[in-house]
Amino acid sequence: MAWITENRRTQTVDRRPEPYLTDDMKIDLANKYFPRYPNKRAVLLPALHAVQHVYGWIPTQALEEVAALGLTEAETRRVFESEFAQGRERGRATRRRT
């Protein structure tokens, strides 16, 4: 049986003109969570939860926008994969493929 693989090096991200992480969401995160937590990495989960709450899923463009708050994209994707992608095993998908 052969493995089915995806070539993610040349994969393009479908982008929409308006950002998923709106200015209101950024202000809300800055006022609620940045003072509460010691570093920007700790704000990552609340930011991802906020995006998922508003849109019902977390698109790839939103992951990049959350990473722009002061983290690397690798850190953001690692946290996303470990925390959010587990929902797929329990029967509920938290992210659609784009």
N, C-alpha and C positions, 0 to 999 in steps of 0.2 A: 504494500500500500504506500503510495507516494504522499508526501506532505504537500498541502496546498499553501503556497506562500504569497505574500504581498510584497511588491517592490515599493517600499516606503521612501526610498531615496529620491525617486522621481515623481512621487505622488504630489498632486497639486491640491491646495486647499481652496474650496469654494468660499469666496468672500462676498459678504454683502456690504453695501456702502456704509450703513450705520453700524456702529460698534455694538456688541452684545453687552459689554460692561459700560453702561451709560454714565454720564457725569453725576447723575443723582445717586447711582449705586456707589460710585467712587467716593462721593462725599459722605454717604452713609457708612461705608467701610472706614473711612478716615476718622469719623467722629465716634463710631461705636467700638471698633476693634483695635485700631492702631494704638490708642492710649492704654488699652487693657492688656495687650500682649507685649512681651519684651523685645520681640524682633519681627521682621516682616514675614519670615517663614511661618510663624504661628498664625498669621492672618490668612494664609493660603486656604485652609479648609473652610472658614466662614465665607470667603470670597467665592469659592466654588459652589458652596451650598446656596449662596444668594443667586448665582447665575442659574443653577438648576431649579430653584424655587420659582423664578420668574418665567423661564422658558420651558421647563419640564425636561430638559436634557442639556448636556454641555457640549457644544460644538467645538471643533478644533480651533476656530478663530477666537472663541472665548478663552480657551486655554492660553493662547498667545497673549491676549489682552490682560489676563490675570498675571501672567509672568512679567508683563511690562511694569507691574507695580513695584518691582525691585528684586525679582528673583530670576533665575535662569529658566529657560523653557524645559530643560532636562529635569530640574527639581519639580516643576509644576506637573509635568507628565508622569513622573515617578509617583508623586502623591496621588494624582488622579487614578492611575492604574491600580495602586494598592488599596485605595479607599473606595472609589466609586465603581470600578469595573467588576468588583465582587458581586454586585447586585445581579449581574447577568446569570451567575450560577444559581441564584435563588429564584430565578424565573422572571425577573423584571429588569429590563434593559434600562440603563441610565444614560446611555449615549448612543446616538444613531451614527452610523457610518456615513461619512460625506464623500 
